[in-house]
Amino acid sequence: MRIAFIGLGNMGLPMAVNLLAAGHQVLGYDLAEAALEAFAAAGGQRAASARQALEGAQAVITMLPASRHVEALYLGDEGVLAAVPAGTLLVDCSTIAPAVARKVAAAAAESGHFMLDAPVSGGTGGAKAGTLTFMVGGETATFERGRPLLEAMGKNIFHAGDCGSGQTVKVCNNMLLGILMAGTSEALRLGIANGMDPNVLSDVMLRSSGRNWTLEVYNPCPGVMAQAPASHGYADGFGVDLMLKDLGLAQESALATGTPTPLGALARNLYDLHSKAGHGRLDFSSIYNLLASQA
Ligand code: NAD
């Protein structure tokens, strides 16, 4: 298939490379020259503009930072909907507001395009390994049409429901993850301040009722897990500012529906404080440092 892939950042680049490896012809575009160079070095075809990438594309995949980028790219005068013929498959993998995903999908349907929102979980490691989880919103027939492309980039492909539901699932999952990371950090800090070895404490909690994903593979205390970002200066991984964005999306969805999410709101404030202290680009498990003992 001839695919236009727009947004070749930390996630988009390895995803596009996996599509190449599956035998697709991929034309990639990004605003950043460095991203285009990395794509070309990996064997991809770089386009000079989004418009050029879209020419003759049978499918369009986007992996952009946030709602405003997606809205501008799809709905602008020179945007995707204006550039590609009716019937083209459009898949947005960015994490954005469910309401914006529904707005763009409605405009796409009106112009005769077929659109999926397909945000991912699994981070840059999952993107490279082709083991991402996709949470997909859109019509069943469109989902089945997009499935082979998603399978080239991921392992677990879930059809969550109508347009926007992929984003809703993603927002709920990441709100829970943000809360769990802050809670796990708090428990570890409490134990350590009271004389516990973090390895022993983590091991016991991992086999007790406090068990959760952060203790399993992403322990926030440096030195407990060799492969976790905490043991590498909190570099790479999933950034504080990206978590903050997702917790903000959760609060927007909560306000729109009058849903009480007090822990989600508290978690958002914690990550906001941490970001404003200058740590926005560190991995989100560095929230552990915000909770250091003052004693
Ligand atoms: P990134 O900032 O590394 O990449 C985004 C890329 O989009 C950048 O290279 C930027 O230059 C490009 N871009 C922006 N506007 C553009 C435009 N109009 N045309 C072409 N290119 C444009 O971000 P990322 O880490 O790859 O994340 C992308 C999305 O995936 C975000 O929505 C994020 O929330 C989500 N996500 C990230 C992770 C992660 O671990 N990094 C995990 C799951 C989901």
Boltz pocket constraint, residues with backbone or C-beta under 6 A from the ligand:
constraints:
  - pocket:
      binder: B
      contacts: [[A, 6], [A, 7], [A, 8], [A, 9], [A, 10], [A, 11], [A, 12], [A, 29], [A, 30], [A, 31], [A, 32], [A, 35], [A, 50], [A, 63], [A, 64], [A, 65], [A, 66], [A, 69], [A, 73], [A, 93], [A, 94], [A, 95], [A, 96], [A, 120], [A, 121], [A, 122], [A, 123], [A, 124], [A, 237], [A, 238], [A, 239], [A, 242]]
      max_distance: 6.0
